[in-house]
């Protein structure tokens, strides 16, 4: 198993300085999330071959590797032109991943919840084009049901991944999205079983209404997906249950699995947050091992 850092809070750090920074923070692996100078949100990659070569040299010098590459594209959106563009962007991102000597990508289902049927049709259409590319290049894809995607429920997402029916596609459980996936964390993780290959670790609050009065946004019943990625212990995720379930599933004993620290709150303390999360993850792993 690999423990990685999502360096989104350090996205203004020059790309070639990023590996050294990540090493200083106590990590050997990066989950490369969207950056304006590499793979921006919803746009074609900006990195060329020279950028990749220079970045690989910086990674080698720092003793850091890319555990996973995380692009975000509108591949399930209801607009066909956007979908076709997203497929083109995906193909370039896959090539960049291979060039970085990385064999794992993770992303979101995307699409629109208010147009779930059309979005699902677009998703399958994109998968028909992209799955042969993933399989040909030997790149694994880990999928996450993200708040405001066409599929948000964890159990439904797992069934969809089973329907893809490829050994190259598996499930990513994002702890801070627990309360948007149904709230039944252990059930979802156990239902995934060996399909659970990837974790995003951060805390969050359960923003569902409690006693009909616990409103974070108004009016009551708003469709806003309110959440934040906090340090472990700052929210309501049951971390003892999470790590106990991982221990039961043997998650940390599998070579292909990844845990990623994904805290995005309070960028003024990004360094402290990253080092704190690394220590908390190590405590959780020690708990698993007994």
C-alpha positions in Angstrom: 0.0 0.0 0.0 1.1 3.6 -0.7 0.4 6.7 1.3 0.2 9.7 -0.9 -0.4 13.5 -0.6 -2.8 15.4 -2.8 -0.8 18.6 -3.1 -3.8 20.8 -4.2 -3.1 23.3 -1.4 0.4 23.6 -2.8 -0.8 24.1 -6.4 1.1 27.5 -6.7 4.4 25.8 -5.9 6.4 25.5 -9.1 6.0 22.0 -10.5 9.7 21.2 -10.4 9.8 22.2 -6.7 6.8 20.1 -5.7 8.6 16.8 -5.3 11.1 18.2 -2.8 8.3 19.9 -0.8 6.3 16.7 -0.7 9.4 14.8 0.6 9.9 17.4 3.3 6.4 16.9 4.4 7.0 13.2 5.0 5.5 11.6 1.9 7.1 9.4 -0.7 4.1 9.5 -3.1 2.0 12.2 -4.8 -1.5 12.0 -6.1 -1.2 14.5 -8.9 -4.4 16.5 -8.8 -5.4 19.3 -11.3 -2.9 22.1 -11.8 -3.0 24.9 -14.2 0.4 24.0 -15.6 -0.2 20.3 -16.0 -3.8 19.0 -16.2 -6.2 21.8 -15.4 -9.7 21.3 -14.3 -11.9 20.4 -17.3 -9.4 21.5 -19.9 -6.8 19.9 -22.1 -3.4 19.1 -20.6 -0.8 21.9 -20.6 2.2 19.7 -20.1 4.4 18.7 -23.0 7.2 16.1 -23.3 9.9 18.5 -22.0 7.8 19.3 -18.9 7.3 15.6 -18.2 11.1 14.8 -18.5 12.0 17.7 -16.2 9.3 16.7 -13.7 10.6 13.1 -13.7 14.1 14.3 -13.0 12.8 16.4 -10.0 10.8 13.4 -8.7 13.9 11.1 -8.9 16.1 13.7 -7.2 13.6 14.0 -4.3 13.0 10.2 -4.0 9.2 10.8 -4.7 6.9 8.9 -7.1 3.5 9.6 -8.6 1.1 7.1 -7.0 -1.9 8.3 -9.0 -2.9 10.9 -11.5 -6.2 12.7 -10.9 -7.8 14.5 -13.8 -11.3 15.9 -13.8 -13.3 16.1 -17.1 -16.9 16.4 -18.2 -17.0 13.0 -19.7 -20.5 12.2 -18.4 -22.0 15.7 -18.9 -25.3 16.0 -20.8 -23.7 18.0 -23.6 -22.2 15.8 -26.4 -19.6 18.4 -27.5 -18.3 18.6 -24.0 -18.3 14.8 -23.7 -16.3 14.4 -26.9 -13.8 17.1 -25.8 -13.5 15.3 -22.4 -12.6 12.0 -24.1 -9.9 13.8 -26.1 -8.5 15.3 -22.8 -8.7 11.9 -21.1 -6.6 10.3 -23.8 -3.8 12.9 -23.4 -3.9 12.6 -19.6 -3.6 8.8 -19.9 -0.5 9.3 -22.1 1.0 11.7 -19.5 0.4 9.2 -16.8 2.2 6.5 -18.7 5.1 8.9 -19.4 5.4 9.6 -15.6 5.8 5.8 -15.0 2.5 5.7 -13.2 -0.1 3.0 -13.7 -3.0 4.5 -11.7 -5.6 7.2 -12.4 -8.5 8.2 -10.3 -11.4 10.5 -11.1 -15.1 11.2 -10.5 -18.2 9.9 -12.3 -19.1 13.5 -13.2 -22.4 14.3 -14.9 -25.5 16.0 -13.5 -27.8 14.6 -10.8 -30.8 16.4 -12.2 -30.1 14.7 -15.6 -29.0 11.3 -14.2 -30.3 9.1 -17.0 -28.7 11.1 -19.8 -25.5 11.5 -17.8 -25.3 7.8 -17.2 -25.8 7.2 -21.0 -22.9 9.6 -21.7 -20.8 7.9 -19.1 -21.1 4.5 -20.8 -20.5 6.1 -24.2 -17.3 7.6 -22.9 -16.3 4.3 -21.2 -16.7 2.5 -24.5 -14.1 4.8 -26.0 -11.7 5.0 -23.1 -11.7 1.6 -21.5 -9.8 0.0 -24.4 -7.2 2.7 -23.9 -6.8 2.1 -20.2 -6.5 -1.6 -20.8 -4.1 -1.3 -23.7 -1.8 1.1 -21.6 -2.1 -1.0 -18.5 -3.5 1.9 -16.5 -5.9 1.3 -13.6 -8.9 3.6 -13.1 -10.4 4.2 -9.7 -13.8 5.9 -9.7 -15.4 8.0 -7.0 -19.0 9.0 -6.6 -18.6 12.7 -5.9 -21.2 15.1 -4.4 -23.2 16.6 -7.4 -22.3 13.7 -9.8 -25.0 11.8 -11.6 -24.3 9.0 -9.1 -23.6 10.0 -5.5 -24.6 6.9 -3.5 -21.7 4.6 -2.7 -23.5 1.3 -3.1 -24.9 2.4 -6.5 -21.4 3.4 -7.6 -20.0 0.0 -6.7 -22.7 -1.7 -8.7 -21.9 0.5 -11.7 -18.2 -0.4 -11.4 -19.1 -4.1 -11.3 -21.1 -3.4 -14.5 -18.0 -2.1 -16.2 -16.7 -5.6 -15.7 -13.0 -4.8 -16.1 -10.1 -5.7 -13.8 -8.7 -2.2 -14.6 -11.6 -0.3 -12.9 -12.2 -0.2 -9.2 -13.7 1.9 -6.4 -12.4 4.9 -4.5 -13.9 5.7 -1.1 -13.7 9.4 -0.1 -14.1 9.7 3.7 -15.1 13.4 3.7 -18.0 12.5 1.3 -19.3 9.8 3.7 -22.5 11.8 4.4 -23.2 12.4 0.7 -22.7 8.7 -0.1 -25.4 7.5 2.2 -23.6 7.7 5.6 -23.2 3.9 5.8 -19.4 3.9 5.7 -18.6 0.3 6.8 -21.4 -1.1 4.7 -20.2 0.6 1.6 -16.6 -0.4 2.1 -17.5 -4.0 2.8 -19.8 -4.1 -0.2 -16.9 -3.0 -2.4 -14.6 -5.7 -0.9 -11.7 -6.2 -3.3 -13.0 -3.4 -5.5 -12.0 -1.0 -2.8 -8.5 0.0 -3.9 -8.2 3.7 -3.1 -9.0 6.0 -0.2 -9.2 9.8 0.2 -8.6 10.7 3.8 -10.0 13.9 5.3 -12.7 14.7 7.9 -16.0 16.4 7.4 -19.3 17.1 9.1 -22.6 15.5 8.6 -24.6 18.4 7.1 -27.9 16.6 6.8 -30.7 18.2 8.8 -30.9 17.0 12.4 -34.3 17.4 14.2 -35.4 19.5 11.2 -33.3 22.5 12.3 -29.7 21.8 11.5 -29.3 24.0 8.4 -26.0 25.0 7.0 -27.5 26.8 4.0 -30.9 28.2 3.5 -33.6 27.6 2.4 -34.1 24.2 4.0 -34.0 21.5 1.4 -31.3 23.3 -0.7 -29.6 21.0 -3.1 -26.1 22.5 -2.3 -23.6 19.7 -1.5 -22.0 21.4 1.6 -18.8 19.8 2.8 -15.2 20.5 3.5 -12.0 18.4 3.6 -10.7 18.9 7.2 -7.9 17.4 9.3 -8.7 14.1 10.9 -10.5 14.8 14.2 -12.0 18.1 13.1 -15.3 16.6 11.8 -17.6 13.7 12.4 -16.2 10.8 10.4 -15.8 7.7 12.6 -12.1 7.1 12.1 -12.0 4.1 14.5 -14.7 2.4 12.4 -13.0 3.4 9.1 -9.6 1.9 10.1 -11.2 -1.2 11.8 -13.1 -1.9 8.5 -9.9 -1.5 6.5 -8.2 -3.9 8.9 -11.0 -6.4 8.4 -10.7 -6.1 4.6 -6.9 -6.4 4.6 -6.7 -3.1 2.7 -3.2 -2.2 3.9 -1.8 -5.6 3.0 -2.5 -5.2 -0.7 0.2 -4.0 -3.1 -2.2 -2.0 -5.3 -4.0 0.1 -2.7 -3.5 3.8 -2.1 -4.4 6.1 0.8 -4.3 9.8 0.0 -4.3 12.7 2.3 -6.8 15.1 0.8 -7.2 18.1 3.1 -8.2 21.4 1.4 -9.2 23.7 4.3 -7.2 26.6 5.6 -4.4 26.9 3.1 -2.5 29.2 5.5 -1.6 26.1 7.5 -1.2 23.7 4.6 2.2 22.5 5.7 1.1 21.8 9.3 -2.0 20.0 8.0 0.0 17.8 5.6 2.4 16.7 8.4 -0.4 16.2 10.9 -2.3 14.0 8.4 0.7 11.9 7.8 1.1 11.3 11.5 -2.6 10.4 11.9 -2.5 8.0 9.0 0.5 6.3 10.5 -1.5 5.9 13.8 -4.4 4.4 11.9 -2.1 2.0 10.1 -0.6 1.0 13.5 -4.1 0.4 14.8 -4.8 -1.9 11.8 -1.7 -3.9 12.4 -2.4 -4.2 16.1 
